[in-house]
Amino acid sequence: MQCPRCTVTLEAVAPDERTPEVQGLGCTRCGGVWLEQQDLSRLEQVVDVQWLELRHVPPPELQAELLTCPRCVPARHLGKVQSERDRKVVLDVCGHCHGAWLDGGELEAIQQKGLVAALVDAVRFLMRR
């Protein structure tokens, strides 16, 4: 399969060392990764609490570019889906095979949470009990 951004051949990668069982296909040039729907769901459950959230999300104009699914034949365009975990992340998702393309930095942005936000979530959770 080819990278939908730069057409480099994608290579097998473990996008997150905390979940080595999750495998994806990564681009060595742009740092993007192709994930199956269930693998993306598993990686979205990983939360990395940071003192400060330092995100390196691609600019909106790059995220707005129309991409083609690297898996589907014939070629299909990927739809744009805003991440529920981080509104600044726009995922490229195939409506046919349900795979997702994450540009370099987007997975980390989805997984990061600032210390204050994590504490607020913990208090909300405790208040519901």
Secondary structure, 3 states (H helix, E strand, C coil): CECCCCCCECEEECCCCCCCCCCEEECCCCCCEEECHHHHHHHHCCCEEECCCCCCCCCHHHHCCCCECCCCCCCCECEEEECCCCCCCEEEECCCCCCEEECCCHHHHHHEEEHHHHHHHHHHHHHHC
